[in-house]
Amino acid sequence: MKTVLACDLGGTSFRAALIDEAGDTRAERMIPGPVSQDRNGVSEIDPEAWWDNLHAAAAALAQAEPELFATVQGIAICGVTRTQVFLDAAGKSLRPAMTWKDTRSEAVAARLKQELPAGHPELANVNAFHPLARLAWLREHEEASFRALACVLEPKDYLNFRLTGQRASDPVSIARLLAAAAPVEGLDLLSAVGASPGILPPLREPCDRVGAVTAGLPAPFDKLAGIPVFCCSNDTWTAVVGLGALRAGYAYNISGTTEVLGALSEKPEQAEGLMTVDWRGLHQLGGPSQNGADTVSWLLSLLGRSGEDSVGKSMDELLAAPRHPQPILFLPYLQGERVPYWDPNLRGAFIGLGRQHGPTDLAWAVLEGVAFLNRIVLGRAEAATGRRVTEIRFGGGAAANAIWRQVKADISGRPVVTGAAREPGALGAAIVAWTGLGRFASLAEAQEQLVDVAARHEPDPARAAFYDKLLTLYRQSEAALAPISHALVALSRET
């Protein structure tokens, strides 16, 4: 038997699996954390903590399955994006990584839009979550680190660097940084903020080798010396591969700590608030939200029902109880929002609460609120492409909940399909590794061979009609409450 070591660096945990040539997971381990240090718009993680997680997960696999671990032929790691690791010329981390939740560069982003020449197309995408705004913030607030900056990596690229000593990234993961570095009429945005385009790492395709595991690393990596490490990509792209959704006319929805939704098209269409990214032959139109299964975890904690399985038993128990006929609405913006609003100052709300409502009504509203946002993103994507998607491939932790799958089908009006792999990110990373090793001629062939469908949910016409009406009220609530959210945030800053 031969296996690959496939890893998924998530927002709240690190997963590693040994996956064979048939796509079957032979062994896996999950390491919780690391926990980001969050305060007043700041969200940071020490990159060394990710390396510790990779080491701990690999060591656990090697200890539990030594013979299986010895069959590893290659390594592929996917991971969270919109997170920057800042390295000096010696490859040392200059400061903690700024995570996807960090909004401290909001004011800098607004100023850049006013000060920089308007002719560069990427300027329209600059916001608090954009790497350009974070580089400008670093220049203004931590000048010593900015001056020592030699390379910017994504978290998975940092782990590849630690394994191989080679700095590299893929065009999907650093698309926004690449766009900022592209010269337009002699202007590139990186130079405009005082950064050198040389901080970009060398580019590799996801299935390309970054290098080989170097000798001298601590056990169990010493047993993998010389094994190739593949560049892979961010967690969304990789999970879409693991769902078999990397094909035109499909949409994907990855629901973990936060959600990501997008449609796949042959052409690079544009839509307000959505990201258009070249996915190496196809173009995705959509992007990451700031909320997802974490919203469910928040509700369960609020109700005193918190546990490890946030969309499992506890949620099923709530949803099984009778629901009041009058629905309530939930705006899921507990941490602001990225796609499609890019507004860190949006806040959540329950609307229509009555004395008769209880925990069950709140649970339904939370599931529906996240799904309504999915539909808004999907609607914008379909309008831009002029094509109705044939199905939505749904993966991630929340995809285990059959009720949520049906809610998403009813609200989107599209079939929702889940794959058999419990961890599509890990399977996608394995597909990358096996394709890179030559087991498959292409990612398309690998998807066909290794991805199996587990469940399919068709929209229910009666419920879909009900949700169409509720969506209108949801949109009205968004518009009415956004100014109040901004005022509350401003008031908190004053006090």
N, C-alpha and C positions, 0 to 999 in steps of 0.2 A: 504493500500500500504506500501511496505517496500523499502528502498533505501540503497545505500552505498555511502560514500563520496570518490570519486575517483579523485586523483590529479596527475598532470604532471608538474614537475619542469623542464622547458625547458631552452634553452640557452639565450633567451631574454624575456621570460614571464613565468608566473605561471598560470596554469589552474586548476580549481576545478569544479567538476560536481556531481550532485545527480543523480544516475543511478539506475533504478529499476531492478527487477529480470528478465525482458525480454530483458535487454540490452538497453532500451530506456533512453535517457537523458532527465530528467524532469526539470532540471535547471542547469545553468552553469555560471561561471564568469571567466574572464581573467584579471590578474593584470600584467601590463608591468614591465619589469626589473626583478631583479636589473641589472644595467649596470656595467660590469666589468671594473676595472681600468687597462688599458692596456698601456704599454710603453716599448719600447726596449726589447721585449721578455717577459716582466712581464705581467701577467694577473691574477688579484685577485678580490675576492668578500668577503665581510664580511658575515659570515654565518648567523648573526643576521638578515640580509636583507631577506634571504629566510624564516626565521620564520615570519618576518613581512608580507611577501607576503601570506604565508599560513593563517595567522590570518586575513588579509584583505579580502582574497577570501572567507573564511568561514563566516566571519561577513556579507559580502554582500549577500551570499546565505541565511543566517539565517534571515536577515532583509527583504529580498524580498519574501522568501517562508518559514515563520516560521513553518507552519504545516508540510510542506514537510521535513524541516530540522529535525523535531522531529521524523521522521521515520528512521533515519540513524541507521543501524545495525552494520556497520563496516567501517573501514578506510583503504585505500591502497594508497600509494604514490610512483610513479616512478620518476626517475630524471636523469639528465645528469651524465655521468660517466667520468673517467679519471680526476677527480677533488677530491682533498683531503682536508678534514677538520681535523685539528690537535687539539686534546683535552688534557688537563692536567688531573690529577687524580680526580679533583673535577668536571670534565665535562665542564670546561670553555674552550673557544676557545683561543688558544695560539697566533694566528696570523690570518690574512685573509686566506681564502681557496685559493689554487693554482688551477686555472681552466684548462680545457682541452686545452686551447690555450697557456699556459705558457711554454716557451722554454728556460728559463734561465739555466736549468740544462743540456743543450746540451754538454758543455765541460766536465762536471762531468761524464755524461753517457759514453762518449768516453774513458775517463780515466779508468772508472770501467771495461770496456771491456778488457783493457790492463792489469790491476792490479789484478783482481780477478781470481782465478783458473778457467780454461776453462771447467772443467768437468760438471758444472751445466747447464742443458739445458735451463733454463730461461735466462741465460746471453745473449743469442742470441737475445732476445726480448727487451733488455734494450736500451732505447733511451731517448730523452729529455722529452717524455711524460710519461715515466714509473715511478711508485711510488717509486721504489728503487732509481732511480737517484735523485728524488726530496728529498728523505730522506737524501741522501748523501750530497746534496746541503745544506739542512737545517743544517746538522752537521757542515759543513764548514763555513757557513755564519751567522747562527743564533744559536750559540751553546746553549745559555740559553734555547731557545724554544725546541731544540732537546733533551736536558737533562730532561726537564719537560714533555716530550711527554709520554702520557699514552695510547692513543688510536687514531687510524686513521679511520675516517668514510667517506662514500660517502655522498653527499648532502641529499639524501632522508633518509639515515640512521640517519643523524643529526636531521631531522624533526621528525622522529619516536622517537628518544631519547628525544626530547623536549616534545613530547606528553606523553610518557610513563615512562621516567626516565630510560629506559633500552637500553643498547648499544648492537647492533646486526647488522649483514649484511648478505647478501646471497652470495653463492659461485660464481654466475655469475658476480655480480657487482665488486667483489674484486678478480677476478680470477688471475690477474697479481701479486697482493700482496701475495696471497696464494701460487702461484707458487714460488715466491722468498723466502718464508718462509719454503718451503718443503726441508727437509734435503736430500742431495744426497751424499753418501759416507762420511757422517758425516759433510757435509758443507751445511749451509743454507745462502742465500745471505743477509738476514736481519742482521744476526749476523756479517757477514763479513764487513758490513758498520757501525757496532757499535750500531745497533738498536736491541731491544728485540723482538722476535716473539710474546711476550705478548701484543704488541700494536695492534694485530689483534683482532677485536671484536668477540664475540661468533657468530657461524654460524647458520642460520635458512634457511629453504627452502622458496621460494617466498610466498607460501600459508600458511606458519606457522605464528602463532601469536608472535609478539615481546612482547606484553603486552597489558594493557588496558590504556585508557586515564585517567590520574591521576586527582584527585580532586584538586581544588584550582587554576586551570588555568583560564585565563581571558575569559570573554564571547566572542564568543558563545561556547568555549570549555567546559565551566562548564556544559552545557546541554548534553555533550557527555561523561561525566565521567563514567568510567566502560565499555565503548564501546571498542571492540577489535581493535587493530591496527596490520595489517599484514605486514610482512617484504617486500613483493613485490621485485622489481629488478630494473635494470637500464632502461632508457627510451626506448632503442632499443629492448631489450628482451620483454618488456611489450607491446610495439606497435606491435611487430610481433604476439604476442598472440591476440591483438585486430584486427589484419588483418586476423586471421585464418591461419597463415603461419607457425605455429610451428608444422611442419610435414616434414618427410624425402622427398627429391626430389623437394622441393620448394626452391625458393630464395625470399629474401625480399629486399626492398629498401625503407628506411625511409628518406624522404627529408624534413628537417626543415631548421634551420639556417645553419647546415652542413648536409651532407648525410652519411648514413650508408648502406652498401650492403653486403649481405652474402648468402651462400647456406647452407642448412641443410642436414646433413648426419648422418647415424647411427654410423659411425666410425670416430675417431679423426684423420683425414688426415691432412697433413702439406703442405703449399705452401709458396713460397718466398713472404715476405712482408705482408702476411695475418695472422690474429689471429685465432687460433683454441681454442675455449672455450666450455667447457662442459655446455650445456644448459639443464642439468637435464634430461638425457635420450636420447637427441640428441646432435649433435656437430655442432656449426656454424663455417664456414670457411669464413672469410671476415673481416669486421670491419669498423671503422669510418674514413671518410675523414675529411679534414679541411675546405671544401668548399661545398656549396649547394645553397639553395635559397638566402642565404646572398650574393652570387655572382650576382644574378639577382638584388637584392636591390642596390648593388654597382653600377651596370650599369644604373639603372633607376635614381639614384641620380646623376650620371655623366652626364646623358642626361637631367637633370632638370625635371624628371618625378617621383620623389620619392613620396611614399604614403604608407598607411598602408597595402594595398593589393598588395604586391610586385609581385605576379605571376598572378594577376587577370586582371582587366580592362586595366591598363597601358601596360602590356605586350601583351595582346590580340590586342590592337590597333597597336602596333609596328609590330607584326607578321602578321597582316592583310594586310599590305602594300606590294607592289611588291618587290620581292627579286632579286638582281642582279644575273645573271647566274653563275658568277665566285664566288664560296664560299670562305669564309675566315675561318681560324682556330683560336680557342681560347684555350689557356692553362689556366685552372682555378685556378692556384696555388697562389691566392692572399695572403694567410696566411701560405705559406709553405704547406706541405702535410703530412698526416699520412698514412693510408693505400692507396696504397701498397708500398710507397717509404720511409716513415718515415724520411722525410728530411725537417726540418724547414726553410731551405734556398732556396727552390724552389720559383720561382716567376712567375706571370702570363704574358701572352703575346697575342696580336692579330697578326696573321701572314697572309700575303697576301693582306694587305689593299691597295686599290687603290682609286684614286680621286673620282671614281664613287660610292663607297660604302657609305652607310648611316646608320642611327640608326636601320633600320630593319635588315640589314645584321649583325650588331653587336649583336642584340637580338638573331637571329638564331644561331650565332656562340657560344654564351654563353650557350644556352640550349644544343647544340650539344657537346660542350667541356666537360660539366659535365657528359653527357651520355657516351661519349667515355671513360672517366675514369671508369664509371660503368662497361662498357664492359670488360675493362682490368682486373678488379677485378673478374668479373664473369668468364672470361676465365681461370684465374689461379685457381679458386675454382673448376670449372668443370674438369680441367685437373688433379687436385689432387684426386678428388673423382671418376673419371672415369665415371661420370654420368651426362647426360644433364638434366638440371632442366626442369620441366614441365611448370612452369609459374613463373612469378615474381609478388609478391604481393607488391603493391606500396602504401605508405601512407605518411602522413605529409602534411604540407601546400602546397607544390608544386604539390601534387597529384590532387589538384583542377583544374589544368590547363590541358585541354584535349589535347592541342597541344603538351605539354611536355610529356604527357603520350604516345602519338603516336611516338614522336621522340625516346623515350626510347625503345619502342617496335621495331622500325625499326633498331636502332643501335645495340640493344642486340640480335635481331633475335629471341626473345622469346615473348610469350603473356604477356602483362602487365595488371594486374587485380587490381582494387581498391575496397575497402570495402565501405559499406554504411555509416559507422560511420565517421563523419567529423574529430573526434579526436581519432584515434586508440589507442593512449597512455592512454587516460582516459578510454576507453572501456576495454583495457587490464587490467588496474588497477582494474576496477569493476569486471572483470572475476576472477581475483586473489581473491578479497574479497569474492565474492559469493561462489567460490570454497572452500575457507578457512572456510566459515560459514557452509559448508555442503550442499549448494543448488545443487551442482553438484559433481559427484563422482570423476571427474578428469578435468584437464585443457582441454584435448582433447574433452571431452563431452561438456564442456562449450563453446568451440570454435564452435562446430557443432551447438549448440542451439542458440548462440547469435550473430554470425558473418554472415552478409549478404553481397553479392557481388553487387556493384553498376554499374560497367562498366568493359568491357573487350576490349582490343585493340590488334589485331593481327598484326604481322609485314607485311608491304607491300613489296612484292618481289622486285619491281623495286627500291624503295627507299633504301631497305636493301643492294642491290648490289652497289648502289652509295656510301652508307656509308662505305662499306667494303673498297673501294678505298680511301676514305677520311681518314679512320682510319690509313692506312699505312702512309699517310703524317703526321698525328697527332703524331704517334710514332717517326717518323724521327725528327719532330720538338722538341719533348721532349728531345731526345738524344742530339740534337745540342745545345739547349738553356740552359740545366741544368748547364754546366760549367760557362756560362755567368751569370746566376742567382747567383751562388756562388761567383763569382768575384765581382758582384755589391754589395752583402751583405758585403763582406769583405772590399770593398772600403768605404762603409758607416760607418763601424766601425772605420776605420782609420781616417776618417775626423770628 
